[in-house]
């Protein structure tokens, strides 16, 4: 005959005695999990419009851990921001590669790249403040340099898309034309991201995007 409750927990006679209540034990994060939690908390705090400079004390308080616990996973706050920048780089350039594989070189590829960047920022407002440097003020200078390199690489990618697409268009100066357009499109992206961050995330970067791209391309 089957058990009345096969899922019932086995208890010994001693366990039926009245026992003192036991305080819940906080589950220890798995290796690497705490690092992710720290970065997620930092990104969330950056999403608050008008947020002041984030301190490790405030970050530790949000996570309900000590500052020493943060430094067991990151040697400095700069390393925490580097973790966010790595996420931005990996996410964006992975999508850039997908666009390059799926779309023909030229205006379409460049437009898709611009749209992707603006949509990424719209979905990740905290990351937007890192991308435009607002969150990096008073932080280590190398962080802003790394974001500058990020946009240099974006501009180079757009330039390559436009140059390759215009090689067969009969333009007398395809490289120069592509360089000018790539610079203009990159400046457009940066401007939209800055407006998004400084409006308290109210002016979405994708506003009138198709019409804007049609005029520039």
Beta strands, then each sheet from edge to edge (+ up, - down):
end
